[in-house]
Amino acid sequence: MDEREMMVHGGDIYRKIIDIDFSVNINPLGMPERVKEALQKALADCGRYPDIRAEKLRYAIEKMNGINKQHVLCGNGASELFLAIVHGIKPKKTMIPVPSFYGYEHAARAAGGEILFYEMKEETGFCLQPDFPEALEEEMDLLFLANPNNPVGNVINTGLLEEILRTCLEKDIAVVMDECFLEFTGDDDERSLKSQLKEYPNLIIVRSFTKIFAMPGVRLGYLFCGNQEMLEQIGNQLPEWNLSVLAQAAGIQACKETEYVKRTAGLVKREREYMRDELEKAGIEVFPSETDYLLIYSSLPLYEKLLEHKILIRDCSNFRGMRKGFYRLAVKSHEENEMLLHAVGKIEEAARVRSKDE
């Protein structure tokens, strides 16, 4: 990965001196203690190969989601699965609404086909519009969607989403639905497309343990697909033993942490609303979000100024369709959020003083 691609992701704490990382959207509760214990216990099994089929993990995912494990495929993070999907489907034309997670474009480029971008506009809150189904052409093979969207945090209108799915089924377009942040909304069961896998055999749902269970270093994701032929095509693109003993053990335990997930949704909602209110009081534009991050706009160089406070945020100016001044802030613990807001307040005050002096 070259320097340019490294800059399109958050979490680059290895080349900066920081105290708090708001650039990655990880569960503010931290990794569940029992998951940590499972990782520690699994160290004793690192002298043998992991289960190549990840049977126990897929069964745990089945129990957690209500999806038969024969429709589950696991990967070394969602990013590996995105690459496996495009190599398995081999799309000649891929549609990606932007701004969105760069990983979709990275994966699509690896397939060597044409990429088409549908630009979501700032004036409409970076939301998909009713005309989007009209942009879906017969020649397209693959569509990437995210619900909620990253970096905005908004969700797709239910009626529009149904229309998109029907259109894609009629035009034989495979749909990759990224639901990696859906559990943070507290409405996972209502908003997920899990129950529609039979109705839409062209649908692939991708999820991750990374964000909701605060375990990015473990690298573990999974997908659902009701189309066994398509699932097999995707699975054939994955390396053997792609899931370590540690990842499988952590995932099995994480699937049991239902109360933790419920607590997370409540905490994130409270802290997100608190951050939004305080940021708006400071004169910063905040876009509607239903997950564990906020997209904001400020004319001040917040990225550089917050680094002086040893706080890292996500500069979104390199997202397609965004410009300088857009930033994404993770929702963290109340204490950490207060530290961020205090630093932002000092930056805003200093800017007002400079303005008066000029």
C-alpha positions in Angstrom: 0.0 0.0 0.0 1.5 3.3 -1.0 1.5 6.6 1.0 -1.5 7.9 -0.9 -3.6 4.9 0.1 -2.5 5.0 3.7 -3.9 8.6 3.9 -7.4 7.5 3.0 -7.9 5.6 6.3 -7.9 6.8 9.9 -5.9 5.3 12.8 -2.4 6.3 11.7 -1.2 6.5 15.2 2.2 5.1 14.3 3.6 8.2 12.7 2.1 10.8 15.0 2.4 11.6 18.7 -1.2 11.5 20.0 -3.1 10.8 23.3 -6.6 10.2 21.9 -7.6 8.8 18.5 -10.9 10.1 17.2 -10.1 9.1 13.6 -11.3 5.5 14.0 -14.9 4.6 14.9 -14.3 1.9 17.6 -16.8 1.0 20.4 -16.1 3.4 23.2 -16.7 0.6 25.8 -13.5 -1.1 24.5 -13.1 -4.8 23.9 -15.3 -7.0 26.1 -13.4 -8.5 29.0 -14.5 -12.0 28.2 -13.2 -11.5 24.6 -9.8 -10.5 26.0 -9.9 -13.7 28.2 -10.8 -15.8 25.2 -7.8 -14.3 23.3 -5.5 -15.0 26.2 -6.7 -18.6 26.5 -6.3 -19.2 22.7 -2.6 -18.5 22.9 -2.1 -22.0 24.0 -3.6 -23.2 20.7 -1.3 -21.2 18.5 1.0 -24.1 18.0 -1.6 -25.8 15.7 -3.4 -24.8 12.6 -6.8 -23.1 13.0 -10.0 -24.7 11.8 -9.9 -24.2 8.0 -13.7 -24.1 7.9 -14.2 -22.0 11.1 -17.1 -24.2 12.0 -17.6 -23.1 15.6 -17.2 -19.4 14.6 -19.8 -19.7 11.8 -22.2 -21.5 14.2 -21.7 -18.7 16.8 -22.5 -16.1 14.0 -25.6 -18.2 13.1 -26.8 -18.0 16.7 -26.1 -14.3 17.0 -27.8 -13.3 13.7 -30.4 -16.0 13.0 -28.8 -16.9 9.6 -27.9 -20.5 8.8 -24.1 -21.0 8.9 -24.2 -22.4 5.4 -24.8 -18.8 4.3 -21.9 -17.4 6.3 -18.4 -16.7 5.0 -15.7 -15.3 7.3 -12.7 -13.2 6.4 -9.7 -11.4 7.8 -11.7 -8.2 8.3 -14.3 -6.8 6.0 -11.6 -5.5 3.7 -10.5 -9.0 2.7 -14.1 -9.9 2.0 -14.6 -6.9 -0.3 -11.6 -8.0 -2.4 -12.9 -11.6 -2.4 -16.3 -10.4 -3.6 -15.0 -8.5 -6.6 -12.6 -11.2 -7.6 -15.4 -13.8 -7.3 -18.0 -11.7 -9.3 -15.5 -10.2 -11.7 -17.6 -7.1 -12.5 -17.0 -5.2 -15.7 -18.9 -2.2 -14.3 -19.2 -1.3 -10.6 -21.3 1.5 -9.1 -20.2 3.3 -5.9 -22.2 6.2 -4.4 -19.7 8.7 -2.9 -18.6 10.0 -0.5 -18.1 6.5 1.0 -15.5 4.2 2.4 -12.4 4.0 0.1 -12.2 0.2 0.5 -15.0 -0.3 -2.0 -13.0 1.6 -4.7 -9.8 -0.1 -3.7 -11.5 -3.5 -4.1 -13.2 -2.6 -7.4 -10.0 -1.4 -8.9 -8.4 -4.8 -8.1 -10.9 -6.4 -10.4 -9.8 -4.2 -13.3 -13.3 -3.2 -14.4 -14.8 0.2 -14.9 -16.0 2.2 -11.8 -18.9 4.6 -11.9 -19.5 7.1 -9.2 -22.9 8.5 -8.1 -22.2 11.8 -6.2 -24.3 12.4 -3.2 -24.6 16.2 -2.7 -23.7 18.3 0.3 -26.9 20.3 0.0 -29.0 17.2 0.4 -27.0 15.9 3.4 -24.9 13.4 1.3 -28.0 11.2 1.0 -29.0 8.9 -1.8 -31.8 10.6 -3.7 -35.0 9.2 -5.2 -33.4 9.3 -8.7 -30.7 6.9 -7.8 -32.4 3.7 -9.1 -32.5 5.5 -12.5 -28.7 5.6 -12.5 -28.5 1.8 -12.3 -27.9 0.5 -15.8 -28.3 -2.9 -17.3 -24.6 -3.1 -18.1 -23.6 -2.8 -14.4 -22.6 -5.9 -12.5 -22.0 -4.7 -9.0 -23.2 -2.0 -6.6 -21.6 -1.1 -3.3 -23.9 0.4 -0.6 -23.3 1.2 3.1 -26.0 1.5 5.7 -25.1 3.6 7.7 -22.9 5.4 5.3 -19.2 6.1 6.2 -18.2 8.9 6.7 -21.6 10.6 7.1 -23.4 8.2 9.5 -26.8 8.5 7.8 -29.0 5.6 6.9 -30.8 4.9 3.6 -34.5 5.6 3.4 -36.3 2.2 3.7 -38.6 2.8 0.7 -35.7 3.9 -1.5 -33.6 0.9 -0.4 -36.4 -1.5 -1.4 -36.7 0.1 -4.8 -32.9 -0.2 -5.3 -32.9 -3.8 -4.4 -35.8 -4.6 -6.8 -34.1 -2.6 -9.6 -30.8 -4.5 -9.1 -32.6 -7.8 -9.1 -34.4 -7.0 -12.3 -31.1 -5.8 -13.9 -29.0 -8.7 -12.5 -26.7 -6.4 -10.5 -25.1 -7.9 -7.4 -25.5 -5.7 -4.3 -22.9 -5.5 -1.6 -24.5 -4.0 1.5 -22.0 -2.9 4.1 -23.7 -3.1 7.5 -20.5 -2.8 9.6 -21.9 0.1 11.6 -25.5 -0.9 11.8 -25.3 -2.4 15.3 -24.4 1.1 16.7 -27.8 2.4 15.7 -29.8 0.2 18.1 -32.1 -0.8 15.3 -30.1 -3.6 13.8 -32.9 -6.2 13.6 -35.3 -3.7 11.9 -32.9 -2.1 9.5 -30.7 -5.1 8.5 -31.4 -6.8 5.2 -30.6 -10.2 6.8 -34.2 -11.4 6.5 -34.3 -10.7 2.7 -31.5 -12.9 1.6 -33.9 -15.5 0.0 -35.9 -12.8 -1.7 -32.7 -11.2 -3.2 -30.2 -13.9 -4.3 -28.0 -11.1 -5.7 -27.6 -9.6 -2.2 -24.3 -9.9 -0.1 -24.3 -8.4 3.4 -20.9 -7.6 4.9 -20.3 -7.2 8.6 -17.4 -6.9 10.9 -16.3 -7.6 14.5 -13.8 -4.7 14.3 -15.9 -1.7 15.2 -18.7 -3.0 17.4 -16.4 -5.2 19.5 -13.4 -2.8 19.5 -11.0 -5.4 18.1 -9.5 -3.9 14.9 -6.1 -5.6 15.6 -7.7 -9.1 15.6 -9.0 -8.7 12.0 -12.3 -10.5 11.6 -15.3 -9.9 9.4 -18.1 -12.0 7.8 -20.7 -11.9 5.1 -24.1 -13.4 4.4 -25.3 -14.6 1.0 -28.3 -16.7 0.2 -27.0 -17.6 -3.2 -24.8 -20.7 -2.7 -23.1 -20.5 -6.1 -22.2 -16.9 -5.5 -21.0 -17.7 -2.0 -18.7 -20.4 -3.3 -17.3 -18.1 -6.0 -16.4 -15.6 -3.3 -15.1 -18.2 -0.9 -12.7 -19.6 -3.6 -10.9 -16.2 -3.6 -9.9 -16.5 0.1 -6.6 -18.0 1.2 -6.6 -21.2 3.2 -6.5 -20.7 7.0 -7.3 -17.0 6.6 -8.6 -16.9 10.1 -6.2 -17.3 13.0 -6.8 -19.4 16.1 -7.0 -16.0 18.0 -9.5 -14.5 15.6 -11.8 -17.5 15.8 -11.7 -17.6 19.6 -12.3 -13.9 19.9 -15.2 -14.1 17.4 -16.9 -17.0 19.1 -16.9 -15.2 22.5 -17.9 -11.9 20.9 -21.1 -13.4 19.5 -22.3 -14.1 23.1 -21.9 -10.4 24.1 -25.5 -9.4 23.5 -25.9 -7.2 26.6 -22.6 -5.4 25.7 -24.0 -4.5 22.2 -27.2 -3.1 23.8 -25.3 -1.0 26.3 -23.1 0.3 23.4 -26.1 1.6 21.4 -27.4 3.5 24.4 -24.1 5.0 25.3 -23.3 6.0 21.7 -26.7 7.7 21.3 -26.3 9.8 24.5 -22.7 10.8 23.7 -23.4 11.5 20.0 -26.2 13.9 20.9 -24.1 15.5 23.5 -21.2 16.0 21.1 -23.6 17.3 18.4 -25.2 19.9 20.7 -21.8 21.2 22.0 -20.3 21.3 18.5 -23.2 23.3 17.2 -23.0 25.7 20.1 -19.4 26.3 19.0 -20.6 27.2 15.5 -19.6 24.0 13.8 -21.9 22.4 11.2 -22.8 18.9 12.2 -24.5 16.4 9.7 -27.2 14.0 10.9 -25.8 10.6 12.1 -27.2 7.5 13.6 -24.0 5.7 14.4 -20.8 6.1 16.4 -19.3 9.1 14.5 -20.2 12.6 13.3 -19.4 14.3 10.1 -18.7 18.0 10.7 -17.7 21.0 8.6 -15.5 23.9 9.9 -13.5 26.6 8.1 -10.8 26.3 10.7 -7.9 23.8 10.2 -9.2 21.5 13.0 -7.0 18.5 11.9 -3.8 20.4 12.3 -4.8 22.3 15.4 -6.1 19.3 17.2 -2.8 17.5 16.5 -1.2 20.2 18.6 -3.4 19.0 21.5 -2.3 15.4 20.6 -5.8 14.5 19.3 -6.2 12.8 16.0 -9.4 13.2 13.9 -10.2 12.1 10.4 -9.6 14.7 7.7 -12.3 13.9 5.1 -11.1 16.2 2.4 -9.7 13.2 0.4 -13.1 11.5 0.3 -14.6 11.7 -3.2 -17.2 14.5 -3.2 -15.8 16.3 -0.1 -13.6 19.3 0.3 -11.3 20.8 2.8 -13.1 21.5 6.1 -14.9 18.2 6.4 -13.9 16.1 9.3 -15.2 12.9 10.9 -15.2 12.5 14.7 -15.6 9.2 16.5 -18.0 9.1 19.5 -15.9 8.0 22.5 -16.3 8.0 26.2 -17.7 11.0 27.9 -14.4 12.0 29.4 -12.6 11.7 26.0 -15.4 13.6 24.3 -15.1 16.4 26.8 -11.4 16.6 26.1 -12.1 16.9 22.4 -14.8 19.5 22.9 -12.6 21.5 25.2 -9.8 21.5 22.7 -12.2 22.6 19.9 -13.5 25.4 22.1 -9.9 26.7 22.7 -9.2 26.6 18.9 -12.5 28.4 18.2 -11.7 31.1 20.8 -8.2 31.6 19.5 -9.7 32.1 16.0 -12.2 34.7 17.3 -9.4 36.6 19.1 -7.3 36.6 15.9 -10.3 37.8 13.9 -10.8 40.7 16.3 -7.2 41.7 16.2 -7.2 41.8 12.4 
